[in-house]
Structures are given as C-alpha cells and as structure tokens.
Amino acid sequence: MRRKENLLFPILIGLATIFIALTTSPLSTYKADADQSDLPDWIDDVYLDFDTLRTDMADYSWPTEATRTLSSAFGEFRRTHFHAGIDISTRGKTGYRVFASRSGYIARILVSPFGYGRMLQVRHKDGFTTVYAHLSRFKDEAEEYVRRLQYGNERYSLDVRPEPDAFRVTKGEVIAYTGDTGAGPPHLHFEIRDENMNPANPLLFPEFISSIMDTRNPEFQKVTFAPFDHAGRINGSAVPVTVDARPAGKRGYVLPGVIRLSGAVGLSVKATDRVNATWHNNGVYHYELYIDSTLLYTSKLDRFSSRQSEQIALHYDWPLVEAGEGRFQKLFLEPGNRLPLYARYPERSGIIESNSYEDGSHSLTIIARDPHGNESRLMGRVILDQLPRIDVRRTDTSFVLVPSSPGSIGSVTIASRLPGSTWSRKTFEAEELPSIPEGLVLPFRLDNQRTVRIEAKSLNGTSSPPVFFCPPSKQTSNTSLSIAREFVRDYLLVTLTSHLPFTERPTLWVRHGTSSSLIEINAVNERTYAGTFPLSEAGSTVLRLDAHGSVNGAVVQAYDEFSVFPILPGKGGEIVTGDGEFAVKFPAHGVYQPLYCRVEKTESGYAAYPQDVLLNLGATIRFRIPPNLAKKTGLFLDGGGDRSLLSKRKSNGFHEGRITKFLSSFSIEQDTIPPSITGLSVRYRSGSLRMSFSLRDYLSGIDADQIRITVDDRLIIAAFDPEKKHVTFDEPFRLDAGRYILRVETADKLGNRATAARAFQSN
C-alpha cells in the first residue's frame, strides 16, 4: 500500500516516470480476461462468432487497378454506423477496373441513388463475401441483366439476388468499374464479410496490409474526463474537463498538470491516424488505457456485428459529437454495449473509480496503435482522492473548520478581499491550527467590508469546495436568485446564481411526490452554487426545485418545475402530453439503460429529450394532425436544423412514425409545393441520347421511385444523384430521324407532382 505523503515528491517522480516510459519498453500488461469465471453470460454470446476467421486469408487479392491508397479505414466513424470496409482512392476519377478479390459468384446486385449506389456482392465457397460499392457500371453481362430488370420494373432502383450459376467469377476477373454512385465522391468501397455477413477488417488479410504503406504514428489531440454518475468529480467539479495533449518526443504526448478525480469518472479521447500518401484522417485502430501498470480497457477494430453497428453511438462520446467537439472515443464500456471490440471486458470496464485505489498520485497511460504497429503514448498524472468537504461554524469567540472526515485535512487557506480588490491569501498547515473536538480553530475575524474565502486541502492536495463569508453589498440594485438545470447522463446538475454575493449559504430542495430531498450544493464562487441529484431517486415524474438563500441581507427564493419520465430497459413505457396531442411510446427493451425522458412544447411542435442517447429498439411517435392542416401533411423530424419526413402514415387523426436511434424534435408540416425541375437539357447525336436536369424539393423530399422520363412513349431509366440533386442519362438509344418530346414527371414524398418537357431533333 502506498503511504500518504506530500505531493511535490510524487509529482517529480511522476514526471520522471513519463520520460522513462516514453523512451523505454512497453508497459506490463494485465489481462482483464485472465479469469473468466465471474464474467456475465452474454460475453460468450457476443464474442463467440468473432474468435476466429474461418477463411483462407491468403486467398484475397487487391480489388482494383486504381491505387493502393486508403481514403477511409475499416470501422471509421459514421453518424449511424461503423464503416464496414475500406475506401480505396481513385484520385477523384471514375472508370478504373474492379477485380474479383476471390473466385465465387455474384450473389447480390444493388442499384440505388443512395448509400452504396451501384454495388456487387460476390459469395465465395467458404461462405465469406466480398463487397464492391459506388460502381459506375458492372461487367457487360451483369449490366445488361440490370438494364433488363430496370426497364421491366420501370424504375432505377434494384436489389436482386441472382442464382449462383448466373454470374460465376474467377479471382482477378474484371467485374465492374469504379464510380461515384450513392454517397460520397469517386472511390471504391470494399468489404470482406464472414459467413454471417459480419464485416472483417481487410487489413487483417496479408495482401491488404502489405499493400498499404504506413509509417505514421497516431496523433493524440484531447482527452475529456467526465463524471460517470452524480458523485463523480473532476478537479472538484461535476462538469466534464477537456485537456489538450501536448507532444513530447517522437511518439509521445503528455497531459499538462495534474488531474484530480473523485468518484466514478470515464475518459474519452480524440485522436487521429493516417497512412502515407493521403491527408485523410482516420480513427484509431487500437486503444489501451492503463492506471499505473494495470490495463483497464482495450479496444481493437478488427470485426463487429452488422446487427449492432448502430452502437457506434455507445462506442463514441455522443454528447461531444453532437456538441460539435469532434469524435471522442470512450475508453470505457457503456451498459448495453454489445460490440465485440473489447477483449471480453464486461460493462463499466475502463471507469476509474477513486475508491478502488490508494489515495494519491497515479500514472495514466493511453496507447494508440494502427494496424501496422505504429504507436503513440499519452502519459499523465492523476490524483485519485475523495473530495474533502468542510463546514465553517461560528462560535462566540472564533470560527471552527469542521471536516467531513477527521484527520483528512492537510492545509487550510484563508483569503480575503475588499470590493474591487484582489484576494489576499494565507495558508496554514493543519498542525499549525489549534484543534478542539469540533475541528480546527481559524485565525480570522469578520468585518463589514471584506469577503472571506476558506478552502481546505486533503493530505494529497485535493481542494475542498470553498466556504464564503460575504458582507452585505452597498449596491442598491434588486436582489435575485436564478436556477439553471442541466441533464447529464442519469443525474441533474443544478446551478444557483445571484448577481450579488450570497450573504448566507443557500439551500436547494427537490420535491418529488410526497418526498423531499435536500441537494448538497457547494460554492463555485461567492455568487454561484452547484449540486447534483440522481434521477433514480425521484419518486415521481413531476419534480420541483425549491431554492432559498440570502443575498445582500435579503431573503431570496426561486422555483422550477418540470417532468421527467423514467424509461426502464425491461419495461418500456409511454409518455403522453399536450392533452393527448403528442405521445412517445418505448417498447420493452427499447433502451440500453434507464432513460430519463423529457418532452417539451416548441414553437413548431414537440421536442423529446435526451437527444444524444442511443435507443435500442427505438420508439413510436404519435402526433395529432391539426384540423387546419388536413391535406398533404407529414410527421417531420428536425435533426439539428435539417427537417426530414419521418412518416406520412395516418391513423384516427394522428400521424404515426417510428424513430430507430435517437429522440429528436417533431412537427406536423404541410407540403403543397411541387418539386422544381430546372436546367432540362437534351441532345441526340450518333445514336446516343444525352439528357440532364436538376431536381429539388421544398420540404418532404424527392421520391426517387416517382421519377419517370419518356421520349414520346418510350421509357428511359436515368440515374438520380440526390447529393448533387441531378438526374442524368447518357446511353445508346435508337431513334429514327424526326422530332421528339422528352417528358419528365416527378413527385415529392407527399404526392406533389411536377412535369417538364423539351423538344429535340433526331437527324
């Protein structure tokens, strides 16, 4: 056990440790899965299909002549899923040959304006599948097959699974050509999927890892420390703290200063990696987190379940993503996370709980590696300690500091200042102060002019929340008290603020049902106090915050009332508000962990919160249709300013729709404006027809299946690019000499129709 001692010595030792660790051998590793006897049963269910790759890994070859440069790695961040393959650069061009990576047969052909665009799946004899996407066209016989089906179905989109003997392919055979169909610029998206259609990292396969030149080390940028529950604190605060990573040597980084952690705290890290010959930043393939020499967490992007790919929102720190702070990966396992990325670690692995360690200084190490073994290390020092708490009581003759735990105080600092001046401070070692049974006698007196601030430090130098004594101000402005609340994970962070110093410590109660809870609040400064309340302790859906205090010698109070609806994983539940106008219904097992939901009225509809917590089985939204909006209405979702049609399904005067991943804001909107068709251009020359136009819609969006283009009475199947909002056709098309009319018909998702026509001449 480490003895408690003065902080200067361990900090100096810690800095030396960082230097040595950056320049010498790796950390000793602690295998968290060494003893599997106490792991939950679901661990085997999650990892069983991912223990081995039952395929000939040497039989896979590089799939294109374009380049051997990655523009996006396996497992990369996407807002709704993990990137299931690798993206191979085509230098912004299209038309490079695509080869079958192995022998097999074309098992699926997909043609869509969205997502993968034009895509092939080739099934191999061992049940594995390779995927080739964003293609411009398929090999001739497959292209002819697709065109026949498109014209037979009279639509562009297609998803078919040919018979195994229809399109046999051999390894190295040209099966398609690179393009830019679907999402993104020109590139080839390539995947390897196992017998259960779960993606595997192509860089696990010899031909692929050897094809990529990579000598770059990952680069750390920032680390965020955040409370995991209502009792967690970082540097004494319940607010997350983000720290910049500073370079230190060729492949090392350090966290400046010392971070003090109390209670349960989770880390998230922002880092990037890239291969040679590209400026595209990828995520990090492999992380390890250590406290001292103990491995707390590891993740490796080798394989994942296609059914659980949306759990990327549990893998990343989604509140930071939604706040625009960047892609911070969590270095801990959220409850409900069932991704096979963490070497059989159970839930909560990686959470740093201060009461599990000896109080004092500890080394923190984060290792980031890429598939080629290039690695960087981030080192820092953390003080793991219980946050000291003090009270200062006035007696007839003196002031007495009363610690929450006897013998826990190392020093006391007393600061004072006159209005408009700076603080004057004096620090006393605890043994210097007279001790009485109640606590330590403090050597100061109050006057009617000076504000006094008292703060104690633990034996490890962790500061207590300060205690203030503030004389009444001479200002004559009205006194006030305001309440601000923030919902964080499963607790409530409440802040009390006044424009003048509190002359007495305020109190804060939470009233719920017939019960009341006194929230422990602590001073941030003389005008601000803050505290946390675990929502699991609420005995009612209606909560009332009741704050009282004294400001400038006058009594002040403030109130806030709101509703919180707990949704439990095994039970689900329904929230109905607005006299039945709006409802959110969660199925059983609809959430991964208890969700404390709020619904608020907005100018355009309703907003359901929290909007940064992933749902498991989603929820059903039900919204009454206003009587004045009877026709061509839909239920719309507002995803950060972009409205999209969620549903146009009606039932008994309500619109109903299902959300699958996140809560959001919802409204009923009417759309009576048809799409716009502009820039229609037609040219016929040498037996080929070239046609293009722009296609946009006001609100509900273009219905891609409702685009119909004819030349007189003959149908043509054109490609629609929703990103560019453009429709094109450029193919051989036999026409006799004469005058023709090209007609375009289209509709949006609420049935508003538009037409355009253009005459042209065939010579």
N, C-alpha and C positions, 0 to 999 in steps of 0.2 A: 504493500500500500504506500502511496506517495504521501509524505508529510506535507502539511500546510506551511507555507513559507512566504517570505517577502517576494513580490512579483518581479523585481528587477533581475534577479538571478535567473529565473526560468525563462524570461523573455530573451536575455542574452544567449542562454543555451539554445533556445528555440531558433534564433537567427542562425546560429552556427549549424544547427541540425538541418535547416533549409539548404544552406550552402553545400553541406556534405551530401545530402540526398540528391541534389541536382547534378552532382558530379561523380557519383559512385553507383553501386549496384542497386538493383530493384528492391522494393520493399519485400519483406517476408509476407507471404500470403496466408490468409486464414480462410479455409474453405467453409463457407457458411452451410454447404450441403453435406459436410462430412458426416453428420449424424442426422439421418433422415427419419428417425423413429418418431419424432414429435411433429413432423410436417403434416399439414391438413391433407385430406384425401384428394382434394381437387388438383393438387400439384401433379400427381401422376396422370390424371385425365388431360391436363393442359399440355404436358411435355411428351407424352407417350409417342405421338406421331412425329416428333421432331428430334428424336435421339440420333437417328441415322438417316443418311441419304442413300436410299436403295436404288442406285443407278450407277452406270459406268461413267464416272465424272470425266474421264479422259476422252470420251467419245463426242464431246460437244466442241464445235468449232465456231470461230468468229463469224457473225451472220451478214456482214456487208463489206463491200469494197470502199465505202465512203471514207471512213477514217478509223483509227483505233484510239479515239479520244472520247472520254466521257464528258457529257454535259450535265448529267444528273445521276446520282448514285442510287443504289438499292436502299429502300427504307427511308428515302428522303421525305421531308415534311410536305404534306398536302393538307389542306384545311379539313378534308373529310376522310382521309385515309393515308396510309403509308404508300409511298411509291413502290409498286410491286415489281419493278425491274430496273434496268439501267437505260439511260438515254445516250445514244451514240451520235456525236456531232456529224452533221452533213454540210458544215460550213455555210449554212444558210441557203443551200441549194436543194433541189429535188431531182429524182431520176436515177440515183445510184442503184446498182443491182443489190438485191437482198437474197441471201443464200439460205437454204435449209441447214440449220445447225447440226441436225442428225437426220437419218433416214426415218421415214414414217409415212403418215398420210394426213391430208388436210381434214381436220375434224370439225372445224368451225370457220365460217366466213361471216364477218360482221361489217356492215356498211352503215355509217351513222354520221350526221352532221356534228355530233357531239363526242366528247370523250376520246376514245381510241380512233375515231374516224374509220378509215378502212383498215381492217385487222384480219390476220390469219392466225389460227391455232393449228400446230402440227403435233399430232399424237405419235408417240414412239412405242416400241414394242414392250417396254417395261412399264408402261402406263404414265410415264412422265410426258409433259407437254412443253413445247416452246411457243412463244407468242411474239408476233411481229406486228407493230401498230403504226398508225399515221402514214400509211402507204398511199402512194399516188395511184397505182394500179397493180393488179395481180398478173400472174403469168397468163398467157393468152387464153388457154382453155378455161381457166378459172374466171377470167374476166368475161369471156363470152357467156359462161354459165350464169354469172351475176347479172349481166345485162338482160338475159332472157327472163330471169326471175323478176327483175325490177319492172320490166315492161309488162310482164304478166300480172304483177301485183299493182301496177300503176303507181308506184311510189319509189322514192330513192332509198329509204331506209330498208335494211335487210339483215336478218340474223338467221342463218341456216347451218345445219349440221349434215354435210354430205355423207353418204355411205363410205365406209373405209376404202372400198376399191375405186371410188370415183376419181380421186386425185392422189395417187401414190407419188412420193417424192424421195429422192436419194440425197444423202449428205452432200452438200456443196452445190446442189442444183439451184438455179435461179427460180425463185417462187414469186417474186414481186419486185417493186421498185419504190425507193424511199419517196416520201412526200411530206405534206403539211396538213393532212386532213384531220378533222377533230380538233382537239385542244392544242394550242402552242404553235411555235414556229417550226420550220423544217427540221426534222430529226428522225431517227429510228428508235422507237421504243422496243426493247427486247426483254422477254421474261423467260425464266425457267420455272415450271410448276411441277410439284410432285404428283404422285398418283391420286392424291386427294385435292388437287388443284390449289394447294397452298404454295405461295411464292418462296423460292430459294434464291439466295444472293448469287448471281452469276460469278462474282469474284471468288467464290469458293472453288470454282472449277479451273483446272490448270491452264487451259488455253486462254481464259479470260484474264486471270490475274497476271499471267506473263505478257499479255498484250498491252497492259497499261503501264506506262512509265510514271512512277510516283516516288519522289524523294523528299516531298514536303511534309513537315510535321503539322499536326493540327494546331490551331491558334485559339487560345482562350481569350475571351473578351470580358465577361462579367459573371459574377456569382450572386445569387439572391438567397438570403436567409429569411424564411417566413415561418411564423408560428403554425404548428400543425393543429393546435387546439386553443381554447380560450386562455390557457395558462402559460402558453409559450411566450417567451420574451427574447428580443434581440437588442442588446445594449440597453436593457431596461424597458423597451418599448414593445407594444403589441403590433406595431406597424412593421411590415417587411423592410429589410435593409438590402440594398444592392451595392456591391463593391466592385470596382474595376480591377481586373487582373493586370499586373504590370510585368512586362518581360524581364527576365533575369537569366541571362545566359542563352546559349544556342537553342535549347529546347525546354527552358524552364520559365515559370511565371510565379509570382508571389502575390499574396493579398496583403496590402499595406495595413499596418496597425494590428490590433488585436480585436477579435470579435468576441463579445461576451454573450453566452447562450444560457438561458434558463428554461426549464420545462422541456416540452417536445418541439423540435424545430426541424423543418425539412429544407433541403438545399435544391436549387435549380441552377443550371449552368448554361451560359450562352457561349458557344464555341463553334468554329467552322473548320472545314478541311477542304483542300482541293488538290487535284492531281496536276502533274506537269502539263504544260501546253494548253491550259484553259484558265480563265479567270472566274469560272463559275464556282461559287462557294457551296459545298455540300455540308450536310450534318456530320456528326462524329459517329464512326462505326462502333467503337468500343469504349466504355467508361468503367472506371473503378473508383470507389470512394473509400478512403481509409481514415480512421481516427487512430492516431499512433500507428501501430503496425497491424491493426485489425481491419480486415476487409468487411465493410458494412453493406456494400451494394456493388453490383456489376450488371452491365447490360451489353449485349452484342447483337448487332443487326444482321443475323445470319438467315433466319427464317421467321415467318409469322403465319398465323391463321388468316385466311382470306375472310372468314366469317367475323373475325374480331378486329379487322383493320381500322374500323372507326374508333377503336380505343386509343388511337393516337392522341386523342384529347385527354386521356389519363396519363399517357407517357410524357406529354409536354405540359408545361405550366400554362394552362389555358387562360387564366386571368391576365397574365403578362402578354400572351399572344393577342388577346382581344384589346388590351390597352395600347397596342402598337409598340410595345417594348422589345419585341423580337422573339425568336424561337428559343426559349429556355427549356432545356430538357430536365425533368425531375430526376434527382438522384435518390429517389425513394419510390416504393410501390404503394400506390393508392389502393384502398379497399375496393374490391371488384375487378382489379386489373388481372386479366387472364391471358396476357400476351406471353409467349414462350421465349422471352428475351433475357431472363434474369437468373439463369443457372439454378432454377428450382428454389428461389428465395420465396418466402411467404410474404403476405401483405405486411405493410409497415416497415419492411426492411429498408435500411438507409435513414430512417428517422433517428435523429440524435436526441436522446433523452438524457438530460443532465443528471438525473438521479441514478442513472446506471453507471456513472463514472465517479472516480475520486474527484472531489472539488479541486479545481486548479487548472493549470495550463496543459494543453494537449496539442499535438501536431495534427493538422488537417492536410490530407493529400488527395488530389483528384488527378487521375491519369486518363489521358485521351489517346487512343490509338486508331490508326487506319488499317485497312486490310493488308497493307504491305509491311506492317510492323513499325512504321514511323510513329513516334510517340512524343507527347509533351506532358510535363508535370506542373501542376499548380500546387504551391505549398502555402500554408498559412498557420497562424496560431489562433486557437480558440480557448477562452476561459469558460469552463463548464462549472456553473455555480448556481446556488439558489439565490434568487433576488432578495437581498436583505430589505426588510421593511421596518420602519421606525415610527414612533409616535413621540411627540414632544408635549409634555404636560407642565402646566404652570402650577407651582406651589406658592405658599405665602412668601417664601424668601428667594426662590430660584426657579429655573427651568430644568426639567429632567428628561433626558432622552431615554425612551423605553424601547429596546429592540424586540423584535418578534421572537428571536431565539437568543437566550442568554449566552454570552461569550462569543457571539458571532461577529462583533464589530471590531474592526482593526483601527479605524480612524474616524474622526468627525471634522467636517469643515463648516465653519460659520462664516457667512458672507453677509454684508450689509451695504446699503447704498442710500443716498439721498435722491429725491426725484431728479431725473435728468442726468445723474452721475453714473460712473461705472462701479462695479462691485469691488468692495474691499474684502479680502478673504484671509482667514487664518485657519490652519489645520492643526488638530491636536491628535496625537496618538491616544488610543483608548486608555492605555495605562496611565496617561498623564492626568486624566479627568477623575475627580472624586467619585467614588462609587458608593451608592446606597442600595438597599434591597430592591428599590423600584427600577434603578437604572443608573445612568451616568449624569452627574450634575454639570450643566453647561455654563460656562463663564460669560454670560452676556446679559444686558438689560435692554428692555424695550423703551423706546421713546415715541413721541407722536410724529416723528418726521422720517425715520429710517425704516426701510423694508429689510427684514431679516430672512435669510435663506439658510436652512440647515440640511446638511446631507451627510450620510454616513457611508463608509465603505466596509465591505466584508474583509476578512483576512486575506482574500485573494484579490482585493482591489475592486470588486464589483460595487457600483454605486447604488444606494437606495433611491427611491423616488424622493424628491425634496419636500421639506415642510416649510411653509411660508408664514410669516407674521407681517401683515401689511396694515399700516395705519390708514385711517380714512383719508381720502384724497380731498384736496381743496377745490377740485373741479366741481362745478355746479350742474353738469350735464346729467340727464336722467340715467339711472342705473338700469341694467338689463341682464338677462340670462338667456342664453340660447342653447338648444340641444341639437346636435348633429349625430346621426347614426349611420353606420356602415355595416353591411352584412358580409362577413368573412368566413368562408367555409361553413362551419356549423355553429358559429357564435356571432354575437352582436358586439361591435365596437362602438361605444358611446362617448362623445366628447361634449363637455360643458364649457362654454366660453362666455366671458363678460368683457366689455370694453374698458372696465376699470378693474383693479386688483380685487380679489376676494378678501374681505376682512375676516371671514371665518371660513373654515373648510366646508365646502358644500356636501350635500348628501344626495344620493340618487337611488330611487326605488324602482323596481319593475313590478307592476301589479299584473297578475295573470289569474283569471278566475277569482277564486276566493283567497288566493295566496299572494304574498308579497315577498320579494327578495331584495335585500339591500346589496347593491353592487359596490364592490370595493373599487373606489376611484382614487387615483393618485395624481399629484400635481405634475403637469408638464412645465408650466411656468406659473407666475402669480395670477394670470388671467385664464388659465386653461387647466382642466382636469379631465382625465380619461379613465375608462374602465371597460371590462368585457363581461359578457353574460352568455353562458352556454344555452343555446336554444333548446337543447334536450331537456332542460329543467322547466321549461314553460308548461304550465298545467292547463293552458287554454290557447285557442287560436288568436284571441284578442289580447294584445299586450299594451300596457300603458307605462310610459316613462314619466316619473314624477321627481323633479329636481327642485331642491331648495338650497338657498345659500344667503350669504350676506355680502353685499357689495357697497363699498363706501359707507358702511354703517347702516345700510337699509336692507330690509329683507326682500329677497327676490325669489321668484319661482318660475318654472316653465314645465310644460306638459307636452307629450307627444303620444299619439295612439295609432296603432296600426295592427294589421292582421298577418299572422304567419301560419301557414298550413303545413304541418309535418307529413311528408310522404315517406312511408317506410318501405324498404325493398320487398318484403314478403307480402305486403297488404295492398299497396297502391292507394287510390283514393280519388275523389273528385272535388274540385273547387268550383263553386257556382257563385257568381257575383252579378251586380247590376240588376237586381230583381229578376234573375234568371236570364239576363241578356247574354251573358258570356260564361263559358264553362271550360275547364281543363280537366280531362279525365286520364289518370295514370293507371295502367294495368298492374296486376301483381307482378313483382319483379321488374317494374318499369324503370327503377333507379338502381344504381350500384350501391349506394349508401344513403342513409337518411338525408332527404332533401327538404329544406325549409323554404317553402314556396310562398311568394307574394304576388298578388295581382293588383295592378293599379290602373285607374282610368287615365286615358291620354286624350289629346285633342282629336285624334283620328280613330281611336278605338280603345284597346286594352293592351297592357304590357304585362307579361308574366316573367317573374324572376326566380332564381338567378339565371342569367343568360350565358354564363361561362362554365356551366357544369354539364358534363355529358350525361345524357339519358341512356338507359339500357334498351328498353323496348319502346321508347318514345311515349307519345301521349296523343289523345284526340282533342281537337279544338272544336267547340260548338259556339256559333255566334249568330244571334238573331238578326235577320235581314230587316233593315229599317223600311217602314211602309212606303217612304218616298223614293226608294231605290228598288223597285220591283223587278226591273228587267236588266239583263246583261250585267249582273253583279258577280263578284267572286270574293272569296276569302283570301286576303293578301297577307304576306309575311314581310316584315321590314327587317332585313338583315343588315344592320349598320348603315342605313340610308338607301339601300337598294331594295325596292319593293319587287316581290315576285309573287305570282299567283300560286297559292297553296292548294286551292280546291275551288271548283265551281259546282260541286255536288250539293243539292238542296234536299232538305227533309223537314217537313212540317214547319216551314217558315224560317228555317235555320240553314246557314252554310256550315258544313262539317268538313274537316280536313285533319290529316294526321301528320304530326311532326315526328321525325325519327331521331334527331340528335340533340338539339338544344331548344330551350324555351326562347321566345322572341316577343316582338310586338306585332299585333294583329289588327287588321281593319277590314271593313266591308267597303269595297270600292266599285263604282260603276264605270264601265268602259264602253262607250258608244262610238269611239273614233276608230275608223278602219286603218289598217296598215298603209304606209306610203310606199309607192313603187316609183323610184326615180332613176334617171340615167339609163333608160332602156336602150340598148344598142344591139343591132342585128346586122350580120354580114354573111353572105353566102358566096363562097369562092372555091373553085376547083373541087367541087363535090363535098366540101365541108361547111358545116354551119357553125358560126361563132356568135354567141349571144351572152349578154351580161346585163345585170341591173342591180341596184341597191334596194334593200328591203328592210324597213324599220317599222316598229310599232310603238304606240304611245304608252301602253301600260301593261296589258296582260301578256304580251309576247307573241311572237310568230309561232303558229302551229306548223311545224316543218312538214307534217304529213298532208297539209292542205295546200301546198304549192303545186299548181297544175299549169303546165305550159304546153301549148299546142301550136302546130303550124297547120293552118286550116283545121282539118280534123285529125291530124296525126299527132300523137303524144310524143313529147321528148322528156327524158328524165335528166334533170340538171342537178348539179351539186350546189348545196346551200352551205355557206360558211357563216355560222352565227356570230363568230368573233368579229369578222370583217363586215358582217351584215351585207353579204354579197352573194349573188346567185350567178353561176357560170355554166356554159355548155360549149364545148369545142370538140366536135367529133365528126367523122364522115356521116353524111346524111343525104341520101339521094333525092334530088328534086328535078323534075323536068323544067324546061325554060318557062318562065311566066312570073306573074305577080302573086305574092303570098302575104297572108296576115299571120304574124306571130302574136298570140294572145297569152297573157299571164293572168292567172286567177290565184288569189291567196286569201288567207283569213288569219285572224288572231285567235287566241285560245278561248275568247268569249264569243266567237262567231261573227265578228265584224268582218265584212268581206271587202276586197278591193280588186279592181281589174285594170289592166293596161294593155294596149295593143300597138303594134308597129308594123307597117307595110314594108316589104322588101322585094327585091327583084332577083330572080334566078335566071342567069343567061345561058 
